[in-house]
Each structure stands twice: as structure tokens, then as C-alpha cells.
Amino acid sequence: MLIPSIDLMGGKIVQLVQGEKKALDFDDFDYWTERFSKYPLVQLIDLDAAIGTGNNRELIARFLSKLPCQVGGGIRSLASAREALSLGARRVIIGSALFKEGQMQRDFAADLARELGPERLTFGVDTKQGRVAIHGWRTLTDFTAPEAMRALNDFCGAFLYTNVDTEGLLQGFPQHLVSDLLAATSRKLIVAGGITRRDEVEQLDRLGVDAIAGMAIYTGRLEA
């Protein structure tokens, strides 16, 4: 399944290259809401909240009132997860909060699962240079994605894996990584990072993997 991504920064929809350089921005929210209304799930990310420079709460609420979304970016507590769900999020994405002081926070993951239900949780295990990257992809941990997924498998309904090294480059997703990711979890796997072509989405779908696309959609390379 293809899942379009809406990334928010500074009150606009943006697309970044490798999480750093802004390549595109849009403020025609109704247009993209209509474009994405046919999808069973849309990914909605507050980049300002992810890197700690502010938030886009009003826009998050606006999109959640119109689209079925999994929401991420700066959700680091049970309270903030509850808030996103109360606004209408189908699932919340938890990433950085699962990794603190060089340790995986299994107790926190277990608390989230107990209070909210694993099916409402997507755990983000994005990697840069082969290591899980947190705090808006600015900080590298010592963990690989498969290591993190094996440790946290019991506490979520899905894992979101973004390959930051290929994110936004429109050069394709490194499909050779998928087998190790699938072997590490019994949960739904969602991947992102350079997905550009329909055949990539179809190849992943045959493996039971969902595909996130952003840059390819906003540049017209991938029809949505």
C-alpha cells in the first residue's frame, strides 16, 4: 500500500532532502487534502516538534479532521500520544522517546502499549549511516534498526523504517534492506526513503510492506 506523507514545518507542507535541506514548500492545504482523501492512511509529521523548534498543532488538527492519519513528530510522552489520538489520529508514531542515554526504553514502550493498545502505536526506527537516528535525525544511537525492532516488537502494531541516507533524493529505496527488517519483526513494516516509482511500491506490497512517499508525489514523479 502507498501511504502519502505530509511533513509540516513553519506552517507549511515541506519536503526536505535527507532531513536537512528544504527542497519544496506548499501552503495549498485543501488541494493536498483532496488529493490524499482516497487513501486509507496518510502520514502526518510535525517536523518542528521533532527537532524542538516549535509545533504545527493547528495544522495537525486541521488535517486530522479531514484525513485518516498516523501522526508523528515530537510525541515523547503518554500525554502527547493521547492528545494526538484525541484529535483523531489513527496511530501515533513514537521514535526518539524510545531511545535515551544509550538505552532502549522498553518500559516506556510497554507502558504505551498497555495504556493505548499496541495497534495504535507505530514505532519509528529510522537510520542514518546504518544507525537509528533520533531528534529529527540529528543524533545517532548505537542501535541498528533490526536490533531495535527485535527489542520492541511486542509493544507496537507497526514499525516505520526510514532510510535517511536516501530520503528525498528520488533515487529509489534500498530494497536489499527489507529482508533483514522483515526478519526482525512480526509487526507491520512501513518503509520510506527515496521511493520514486510505482513498481517499487508494488514490489514492496508483494512482500506485505507499505511504502511512504513524499518527494516523488509532490514533484509529480509518482502519481497519487
Order of alpha helices (4+ residues) and beta strands (2+ residues): beta-beta-beta-alpha-beta-alpha-alpha-beta-alpha-beta-beta-beta-alpha-beta-beta-beta-beta-alpha-beta-alpha-beta-alpha-beta-alpha
